[in-house]
Amino acid sequence: MNTPSWERGMQAHAAVLATEALAQWDFTQEEMASLLWLREWYQHGGSDRMEVVRHLEFLKFLVTHGKLPS
């Protein structure tokens, strides 16, 4: 199924907003790209059975990169 151009535009706009928000938290370009890729994969291709694991992986990423206060 093809995604309408307006929907692709909205997705691109959301990615820009997410990138700007991550940049405010001092994430590197590589970290932002990884997070956005993971979000896309989890939303459209990841297993539904792994919902809890996804949240834990994200928290682990934040902690390992010093982005989550202890």
Secondary structure, 3 states (H helix, E strand, C coil): CCCCHHHHHHHHHHHHHHHHHHHHCCCCHHHHHHHHHHHHHHHHCCCHHHHHHHHHHHHHHHHHCCCCCC
